Amino acid sequence: MTVSTNSRIIIVGAGAFGTSTAYHLSQRGYKSIRVLDRHAAPSCEAASTDISKVIRSDYNEPLYCKMGIESIEAWRDWDMFKGLYHVPGWILSARSIETSKKLGVEGLEILTPQRIKEKLPLVTGKLDGWNINVWNPTAGWAKSGEALRRMLEVSERNGVEFVSGSKGYVRKLRYASDGTTCRAVITQDGTVHEADLVILAAGAWMPSLIDLQGQLTAKGHSVAHIQLTPAETKQYSTLPILDNLELGYFFPPQEDGTFKIAHSQFITNTKTDPVSGITTSIPHTFVESPTDDLPLEIEATMRRNLRQVFPELADRPFCYTRLCWDADTADRHFLITPHPTQKNLFIATAGSAHGFKFLPIIGKYIADHIEGKLDADIVHNWRWRVGEDVNTKNLAHLDPELELSDLTGWKGRREREGRLKAKF
């Protein structure tokens, strides 16, 4: 792949991978970068646009341990992220402690449920299902949507152009007469955006643009917020992140009292995409379907988990809900690679529910790959891997996905319950 700083570069998708790539390429002197997204950046449908995301380095895969440590340094030290990164620690029901220790992540210990209660008096539930728990005092969280916005602003000052609305909503790719060279993308308004390099970073929306032959699956993560009182906000502000891979997770509250919780089991929505004709899991969002809401079964499970940890909050109303869609691979490795048969087309996707924490640096790795500088082992991990028997040892969530059509109560639920006003 031959590019120069004068190459016309189109990036499709203004989430973490797309924005970080635009930033790092612009830092290297690339002069013509245009980022296209249906929604104004930071895109309201991007998985990374949220109030908080976990920032950690304790993985059972050495590559992501090293990248996590590198990212934490950036979150801590870069002026761009000042005030956005918090380190309350993290309790995780997981099995990644040995690799993390070998790579120099300090302070990890195993906590029993009783030890959690001793450490965190605010946890008053029975903690059923929280059996083996890893405590990492170096892990934290970042205000993800705001971080994305700040990186976007710096990129714009570097000359990157961000386009949204019908002019930024990419509907298809255009190829040269040979059928193997991508020359442009076409947006909903009919504009043809010509390019020397097209980078597809559209996350869960990739199947509407290109056939990835089953390498990724769009999965929805169920998120809800509870509004705390000022007194409760102060009380709960000392909490670490509590994350059970089989049950769900809780974040410390925001300054405005927003208490974020989530369900651990993912949702798929198998449909035939109307543009590409590909049958796959397709995101179903409350932006496009504002009368819909979380399935009843999902909310019931989230409230059961609340009762196991914070029973006093278990019956509080949810002030905001979302299905947050990401693109997952079978082995949780990213898909960052030139397309094997289409020239001038580069794939940068599959955050696999753990990609956001690398926002400060993932664009550097993508830029290195584009320039032919990326370490061969990383190139191998992120390769195009159709038909391969991939290693699934890195799977964090072992429960099978739930198909949206098999769940109940979600369609038209907000309208039925008189809750059509979204928080964001």
C-alpha positions in Angstrom: 0.0 0.0 0.0 1.6 3.2 -1.2 0.6 6.5 0.4 2.1 9.9 0.8 1.3 13.0 2.9 -0.5 14.3 -0.2 -2.7 11.3 -0.6 -6.5 11.9 -0.4 -7.7 9.9 2.6 -11.3 9.1 3.4 -12.1 7.6 6.8 -15.6 6.2 7.2 -16.7 6.3 10.8 -16.0 8.9 13.6 -15.8 6.5 16.5 -12.6 5.7 18.5 -10.7 3.9 15.6 -11.7 6.5 13.0 -11.0 9.6 15.1 -7.7 8.3 16.5 -6.5 7.4 13.0 -7.4 10.8 11.7 -5.6 12.4 14.6 -2.4 10.4 14.2 -2.2 10.7 10.4 -2.7 14.5 10.8 0.1 14.6 13.4 2.3 12.9 10.8 1.7 15.6 8.2 -1.0 14.1 6.1 -2.8 17.0 4.5 -6.0 15.7 3.0 -8.1 13.7 5.5 -11.9 13.6 5.5 -13.9 11.7 8.1 -17.4 10.8 7.2 -20.2 9.8 9.6 -23.9 9.9 9.5 -24.0 11.7 12.9 -22.1 14.8 14.0 -19.0 13.8 15.8 -18.7 12.4 18.4 -21.3 10.1 16.7 -24.3 9.4 19.0 -24.3 5.8 17.7 -20.6 5.0 18.1 -19.8 2.5 20.8 -17.2 4.9 22.2 -19.7 7.8 22.7 -20.6 7.3 26.3 -20.2 8.9 29.7 -17.6 6.4 30.8 -15.4 3.5 29.6 -13.0 1.2 31.5 -9.3 2.0 31.2 -7.2 -1.0 32.2 -4.2 -3.1 31.3 -4.9 -6.5 32.9 -5.4 -8.8 29.9 -4.6 -12.5 29.4 -3.2 -11.5 26.0 0.2 -9.8 26.3 -0.3 -7.6 23.3 -3.2 -5.8 24.9 -1.5 -5.7 28.3 1.3 -3.7 26.7 -1.1 -1.5 24.7 -3.1 -0.9 27.9 0.0 0.3 29.8 0.9 2.6 26.9 -2.7 3.9 26.8 -2.8 4.6 30.5 0.3 6.7 30.2 -1.4 8.8 27.5 -4.7 9.1 29.5 -2.7 10.3 32.5 -0.1 12.6 30.8 -1.6 14.1 27.7 -3.1 17.6 28.0 -5.8 16.6 25.6 -7.4 14.3 28.3 -6.8 16.5 31.3 -9.6 16.0 33.9 -11.2 13.0 32.0 -9.2 10.1 33.5 -10.1 8.7 36.9 -8.4 5.9 38.9 -10.8 4.5 41.5 -9.6 0.9 40.9 -11.5 -2.0 39.4 -12.9 -5.3 40.7 -13.3 -7.9 38.0 -14.5 -11.5 38.1 -11.8 -12.8 35.7 -8.8 -15.0 35.1 -6.2 -12.5 33.8 -4.1 -11.9 36.9 -1.0 -14.0 36.1 -0.2 -12.5 32.7 -0.7 -9.0 34.1 1.7 -9.7 36.9 4.3 -10.9 34.5 4.0 -7.7 32.5 4.5 -5.5 35.5 1.0 -4.5 36.4 1.3 -4.0 40.2 -1.1 -4.3 43.1 -3.3 -7.1 41.8 -5.0 -9.4 44.4 -7.8 -11.8 44.6 -10.8 -10.8 46.7 -13.5 -13.1 48.2 -17.0 -11.7 48.4 -16.5 -11.1 52.2 -13.3 -9.2 51.4 -15.1 -7.0 48.9 -17.6 -6.1 51.6 -14.9 -5.3 54.1 -13.1 -3.2 51.5 -16.4 -1.5 50.3 -18.9 -1.0 53.1 -21.4 0.4 50.5 -21.7 -3.0 49.0 -24.6 -4.5 51.1 -25.9 -7.2 48.8 -25.2 -10.9 49.1 -22.8 -10.9 46.1 -24.1 -14.2 44.8 -22.2 -15.0 41.6 -19.2 -12.9 42.7 -16.9 -15.8 43.6 -13.4 -15.1 42.4 -12.6 -11.4 42.0 -9.5 -9.6 40.8 -8.7 -6.2 42.4 -6.6 -3.9 40.3 -6.0 -0.5 41.9 -4.3 0.9 38.8 -7.4 0.6 36.6 -9.9 3.4 36.1 -12.3 5.0 33.7 -12.4 7.9 31.3 -15.2 10.2 30.1 -15.3 8.6 26.7 -17.6 10.9 24.7 -15.8 14.0 25.9 -12.4 12.4 25.1 -13.5 11.6 21.6 -14.7 15.2 21.2 -11.4 16.7 22.3 -9.4 14.4 20.0 -11.7 15.5 17.2 -11.1 19.2 17.9 -7.4 18.7 17.9 -7.6 16.8 14.6 -9.7 19.6 13.1 -7.0 22.2 14.1 -4.6 19.9 12.3 -6.7 20.2 9.1 -8.9 17.1 9.3 -12.4 17.7 7.8 -15.3 16.0 9.6 -18.6 15.7 7.6 -21.9 14.5 8.9 -25.6 14.3 7.9 -26.6 13.2 4.5 -23.2 14.4 3.2 -21.4 12.1 5.6 -23.7 9.1 5.5 -21.7 6.6 3.4 -24.0 4.2 1.5 -21.6 2.4 -0.9 -18.1 2.2 -2.2 -17.2 3.0 -5.8 -14.6 0.9 -7.6 -12.6 1.4 -10.8 -13.5 -0.4 -14.0 -11.3 -3.3 -13.0 -13.6 -4.0 -10.0 -10.6 -4.4 -7.6 -9.6 -0.8 -6.9 -11.6 1.4 -4.5 -11.7 4.9 -5.9 -14.4 6.7 -3.9 -17.3 6.5 -1.4 -20.8 7.7 -2.2 -22.9 9.4 0.5 -26.7 9.6 0.9 -26.9 13.0 -0.8 -25.2 11.5 -3.9 -21.8 13.1 -3.4 -18.9 11.1 -4.7 -15.9 11.5 -2.4 -12.9 10.4 -4.3 -9.9 9.1 -2.5 -6.5 7.5 -2.9 -7.1 5.5 0.3 -10.4 4.6 1.9 -10.3 3.5 5.6 -13.4 1.7 6.8 -13.8 2.3 10.6 -17.6 1.9 10.8 -17.7 -0.6 13.6 -20.9 -2.5 13.9 -22.2 -0.9 10.7 -19.5 -2.4 8.6 -21.8 -5.1 7.0 -23.8 -2.3 5.2 -20.6 -1.4 3.3 -18.6 -4.5 2.8 -18.8 -8.3 3.1 -16.5 -9.3 5.9 -17.4 -13.0 5.4 -18.4 -13.7 9.0 -15.3 -12.2 10.6 -17.3 -9.9 12.9 -20.7 -9.8 14.5 -22.5 -6.7 15.6 -23.4 -7.1 19.2 -25.5 -4.8 21.4 -24.5 -4.1 25.0 -27.4 -3.1 27.3 -26.7 0.1 29.3 -28.9 2.0 31.8 -28.5 5.0 34.1 -30.0 5.7 37.5 -30.2 9.3 38.8 -28.8 9.6 42.3 -29.5 12.4 44.7 -26.7 14.8 45.6 -26.2 13.0 48.9 -26.1 9.6 47.2 -23.7 10.9 44.6 -21.2 12.0 47.3 -21.7 8.6 49.1 -21.2 6.4 46.0 -18.4 8.5 44.5 -15.7 6.5 46.4 -16.7 3.3 44.6 -14.3 1.5 42.2 -15.7 0.0 39.0 -17.4 -3.3 39.7 -17.5 -5.7 36.8 -18.8 -9.2 36.7 -18.4 -10.8 33.3 -21.4 -13.1 33.8 -23.7 -10.6 35.4 -22.9 -7.0 34.6 -21.0 -3.9 35.8 -21.3 -0.7 37.7 -19.4 2.6 37.4 -18.9 5.3 40.1 -21.4 8.1 39.6 -20.7 11.2 37.5 -20.7 14.6 39.1 -24.3 15.1 38.1 -25.4 11.9 39.9 -25.6 9.6 36.8 -25.0 6.1 38.0 -24.2 3.8 35.0 -24.9 0.0 35.0 -24.8 -2.6 32.2 -25.8 -6.1 31.4 -23.0 -8.5 30.5 -24.8 -10.7 28.0 -24.8 -9.4 24.4 -27.6 -9.1 21.9 -27.6 -9.8 18.2 -30.2 -8.7 15.6 -30.0 -10.9 12.6 -31.4 -9.3 9.5 -30.7 -8.9 5.8 -29.0 -5.5 5.3 -31.1 -3.5 2.7 -28.0 -2.0 1.0 -25.5 -4.8 0.9 -28.0 -7.7 0.9 -25.8 -9.5 3.5 -27.6 -11.4 6.2 -25.9 -10.7 9.5 -26.4 -9.0 12.9 -27.4 -5.4 12.2 -27.5 -2.7 14.9 -31.0 -1.7 16.2 -30.6 1.6 18.0 -33.0 3.8 20.0 -31.8 6.8 17.8 -33.4 5.2 14.8 -36.2 3.6 16.8 -36.9 6.1 19.6 -40.1 4.3 20.8 -38.2 1.1 21.6 -36.4 0.2 24.8 -34.5 -2.6 26.6 -36.1 -6.0 26.5 -37.9 -6.9 29.7 -35.7 -9.9 30.4 -32.6 -7.7 30.2 -33.9 -5.2 32.6 -34.9 -7.9 35.0 -31.4 -9.4 35.0 -29.9 -5.9 35.6 -32.1 -5.4 38.6 -31.3 -8.8 40.0 -27.6 -7.9 39.8 -28.3 -4.6 41.5 -30.0 -6.5 44.4 -26.8 -8.6 44.7 -24.6 -5.6 45.1 -26.6 -2.4 45.8 -30.1 -3.6 46.9 -31.2 -0.1 47.8 -31.0 0.9 44.1 -32.7 -2.2 42.6 -36.1 -0.7 42.1 -35.0 2.8 41.1 -36.3 3.9 37.7 -33.9 4.0 34.8 -33.5 7.6 33.5 -31.7 6.5 30.3 -31.2 3.3 28.4 -29.2 2.3 25.4 -28.2 -0.6 23.2 -24.6 0.2 22.6 -23.4 -1.7 19.4 -19.9 -2.8 18.7 -18.3 -5.1 16.2 -16.9 -8.3 17.8 -14.6 -10.9 16.4 -14.5 -14.5 17.5 -11.1 -14.1 19.2 -11.5 -10.5 20.3 -8.5 -9.4 18.2 -9.1 -6.3 16.1 -9.5 -6.4 12.4 -7.0 -3.9 11.2 -5.6 -4.8 7.7 -5.6 -3.9 4.1 -8.4 -5.6 2.2 -6.9 -8.8 0.6 -8.4 -8.2 -2.8 -9.5 -4.6 -3.0 -6.7 -2.1 -3.6 -6.8 1.3 -1.8 -9.1 -0.1 0.9 -8.1 -0.5 4.5 -10.1 -2.1 7.3 -9.9 -0.7 10.9 -12.7 -2.2 13.0 -13.8 -4.8 15.6 -13.2 -3.0 18.9 -14.8 -6.2 20.4 -16.1 -4.5 23.5 -12.6 -3.5 24.7 -11.2 -1.1 22.0 -12.1 2.3 23.4 -9.4 2.3 26.1 -6.8 2.5 23.3 -8.2 5.7 21.8 -5.0 7.7 22.4 -2.8 5.2 20.6 -4.8 2.9 18.3 -4.5 5.4 15.5 -0.7 5.3 15.8 -0.9 1.5 15.2 -3.2 1.9 12.3 -1.0 4.6 10.8 2.0 2.4 11.2 0.2 -0.4 9.5 -0.7 1.8 6.6 2.9 3.0 6.3 4.2 -0.6 6.5 5.9 -0.1 9.8 3.8 -2.2 12.2 5.4 -5.1 14.0 4.9 -8.4 12.2 3.3 -10.1 15.2 0.7 -7.4 15.5 0.0 -7.5 11.8 -0.6 -11.2 12.2 -3.0 -10.8 15.2 -5.1 -8.2 13.3 -5.0 -9.9 9.9 -7.9 -10.8 7.5 -8.7 -14.3 8.8 -11.7 -15.7 6.9 -12.2 -19.4 7.3 -9.5 -19.8 10.0 -10.0 -21.7 13.2 -9.3 -18.8 15.4 -8.3 -19.1 19.0 -11.1 -18.0 21.3 -9.1 -18.1 24.6 -9.4 -14.3 24.8 -13.2 -14.4 25.1 -14.3 -12.4 28.2 -18.0 -13.1 28.0 -18.7 -16.8 27.6 -22.5 -16.8 27.7 -24.1 -17.1 24.2 -25.6 -14.0 22.7 -29.4 -13.3 22.9 -31.3 -12.7 19.7 -33.3 -9.5 19.9 -36.3 -11.1 18.2 -36.5 -13.8 20.9 -36.7 -11.2 23.7 -39.9 -9.5 24.8 -41.4 -6.1 25.6 -38.8 -3.9 23.8 -40.7 -2.8 20.8 -42.6 0.4 21.4 -41.9 0.2 25.1 -41.0 3.8 25.6 -44.1 4.9 23.9 -46.3 2.6 26.0 -44.7 3.8 29.2 -44.7 7.5 28.2 -40.9 7.8 28.2 -40.0 9.1 24.7 -37.6 11.9 25.9 -34.0 10.7 25.6 -31.4 12.0 28.0 -28.8 12.6 25.2 
